[in-house]
Amino acid sequence: MPFLNPWLLLATTAVGVPVLIHLLNRHRAVTIEWGAMVLLRKVMKFRSRQIRLEDLLLLLLRCLIILLVVLAAARPTTQWSGIIRKPDVGVVIAVDASLSMAHRPGLESRFDHALDRTREILKSVEPGSPITLVMLGARPRILVRSTGYDPGRCEEALSGSKPLAESLNLERCLGELAELFAEIKTPERELYLVTDGQATTWGRLSDKARQGLSDLRGSGRVFLVAVENSGSQNLAVTHLELAAGVLRVGALVRYQAEICNFGPEPQEGVEASLLVDDQVVEKRFVGRLGPGESASVPLYAVLHREGITRISVRLGDDPLPDDNVAYTVAQVRRTVRVLCVDGEPSDRPHGGATAYVAAALAPGGLEHPDLTMEVETIPWLSLAAARLRDYDVVLLANVPGLVDEAAAALGGFVEQGGGLILFLGQNSKPENLNRRLGQGEPPLLPAELISSFADPGGAQDGMRMDWTSLDYPVVRPLRSLPLDLLSESRVYRLFKVRPLPESRTLLKLSGGEPLLLEKSYGRGKVLLFTSSADRSWHNLVVNPAYPIMLHHAVMYLLQQLYEQPLTIPQPLVLPLPSVQPGSEVLVTDPDGVTSSITATQRNGQASVELAETLRPGYYLIQADKHAPAIPVAVNLAPGESDVKTLDAEALGAAVTSCGIQVLAADQNITAAVAQSRAGRELWFLLLLTAVGLLAVESLVARWYTRHNGG
Amino acid sequence: MTVPSKRKSRYLDPKVLEKIGSLSLVARQVVEGLRVGVHKSPLHGFSTEFAHHRPYVAGDAVRHVDWRVYGRTERYYVKLYDAETNFDAYLLLDASSSMRYGSGPLSKLEYAKFLAASLAYLIVEQRDSVGLGVFDSVLRGFVPPSSTRGAIAIIDRQLQQAQPEPRTDVGALLHEFARRIPRRGFVMLFSDLFDGVEGLIAGLDHLHFCGHNVTVFHTMDPHELELPLSGTCRFVGLENEPEIITQPHRIRAAYLEEVRRFTGEIRRACDRNHADYVLVNTSRPLDVVLADYLLHRSRTAAAGRWP
């Protein structure tokens, strides 16, 4: 019979204590000189034997009680069921179903191996014992919840499960697992975490995750079950964006795809394909990618069709195909119309505040409209009379101020989805602009204008710009330019501004002063450039960055919400101006499953909302079955593409402080589980018996005293 | 016979007796406290010479009725004697080692001495003779019966000299006195009677056969009667018996049963031999014990048990 605390068996020597006390009592007897010895002797003739028997019985009882208590403290266990029902062991099995588990180097994926391990675990579960089966991803998906184990039902649940296109959110999953674990109301509980041990998850455990594991351990036995995985080869497309070009019919556009080799071996002959509306339009040979190396691949396409276009980049097949594709959506227009409002109109060539802007946006001028945008320039006094809805973007340059009508028209224009770019200059009157554009609720301007200033240091070569943080779409394409080229730019004068909390600074001086800010307004956006549009306050206009930035600024302002790809499991929220709140909208996921969702009211208009996106690809949104579908691109989170795993030893080291047992992929689960299940503990039974005997001993002793005490 | 008042009882409590110490003083206090002498003592002598009969009249003692005459004549006649004689009383004190035991301020021996002294005083006050015999396994000391007041002093002295010795043999002593005493008298035995009931019974038989009036004052300590002890005790005998280690509370019921059987056997033996049996608990006040005994004697005499 095994003992959980065998060292306590040394305390069985305490059984001698009652014997010792009995012997000591005899030695500590009070001596009494007695006269009636003849009477005493007659009594003792027949009582002494009885007393010896009584003493023996009481001594045996006391020794037995002590022995039982010591044995109970030593916590014996038995595997014997016999008349005792086998121990109830409740089990929670949580299977890692994140994207990396779909890695399939051969015939079987890691997930298949995980299911096999799960079936091994289930062999050790008694039918009827409470069991919970969970798939883990960004959050747990419960297949079976705290019900009596039914082999058929569990097998059906396992067979129907598959990996999720999500990263494993270990902290959240552990928190919910703790609740599921606590629901198991059995004397013994076991939790099995079946996982590939992905290094990006398990090799960098947060304190919260460690605490979560420790908390689970406090509720029962926890096992980390590693699954077999052979190899971690994986190529992935980690990013795709429009790098250059105007999304116009017939225009050549450049997409930039980021391809990364996450595997331990170099990859030769990598080829990327650009698809437009699922048609391959270009293939680019990437060449050799070493382990951990990334390559930024340009892919070109001419967009021939006006409307919403699906753009994707694919790689060849590898063990994890889901991350070999990146998706995006482009709204291709027949033309892009930009209205430039000049605050300093001039007849001179390159005169006027908007001359450089117009040249940057439409270098060929109106004679060659096909490859550029249609740019029209008006003097600022004509703004109030202009039909803004005929344009896609309105650009104000060095405008002194606005009348109420013009300001209201601009606000309405942006709210309906138009884009506004505001350049300042020597004519700009901050008090007027603040009043007209900065005091609404919400305000149109991204910042409050204060006053213009030159370099406080008085340097003649101007203030430098900060090119280190080019993270936003408008300025991100500038990363492809050499830094020394960008560093030639100087700003001589700009407006000091006070940015609003809801705005973003996209570009700034090296001293921190904002240069380019962005703010959303209704369905549109506003960009504020705190310096001039021409070279009066800076020399950026003669830098290649200027037209690139302007082009991207216009395209950014034109971009619709559905053109911004989502990352699993981000929610999908799409305004549908043509739909009434409360009406049913059809949503088809990338697997082709269509569901009907009720449009809700958000910011004064109808929107369709999906709480989470689960699969990479295009989600199609239709106002009704006859309406054209609006595709929304959803991509995988790039973190899951690194499928390198920790071996059992490293896994053990990672969780060593949490007190959980790691079972290697080749380790026999049944044997390990049997070893950990020490069987039914008998301490309670022994303790109960000891208490019962104590009561019996007390009653017997009292009966002897009462019966023989006269 | 009046029973002493409670105020007197307290004075004669054994705890108080120990402090008084003087047997003579105590005896006088006891007897005077009982107001014996004012009333007729229940201890009275024997008449041996029959004179003649006279018809019974109301008020005559029933014990004097001659029943043989009644049987013949169906009329009641009383016997008349020449005179009642004085009697000799013999106080026999067991001074064996077992009498040394006492759980309270007085041992059984000391208590018995006070009791004997009190009775001696009583007897002398009524101008009868009293003698003393102190014994253990043999007779250690003897004072011949005398009715003088000096006898009290002699008895007092003899009693004080009595020291406990290991063994006792009551039966043998009773036989010796049965042979030694020339004429009928009172024999008062003060003992715990632990040496053997059979010897005692034989002795009583002998004394009864000789016509003596026997009173057995069975002197026992309250602890010996009730065994109120607890814990583990090593009982060491006062007469060199082997020790016994036991837990008294565990044998108490059996012990009490044995005490009942023991005293019952002695009482029955006394009854058979028309001897008075007085179980003396040495925790009781002396005068209460004596008063109970004298009251018993009065009732017995009135019932005509004794001649």
Interface residues (C-beta under 8 A of the other chain):
Chain A: N25 R26 R28 A29 V30 T31 I32 E33 W34 G35 A36 M37 V38 L39 L40 R41 K42 V43 M44 F46 R47 S48 I51 E54 Y704 T705 H707 N708 G709 G710
Chain B: S97 S98 M99 R100 Y101 K108 D192 F194 D195 M220 D221 E224 L227 L229 G231 T232 C233 R234 F235 V236 G237 L238 E239 E241 I244 I245 T246 Q247 H249 R250 I251 R252 A253 A254 Y255 L256 E258 V259 F262
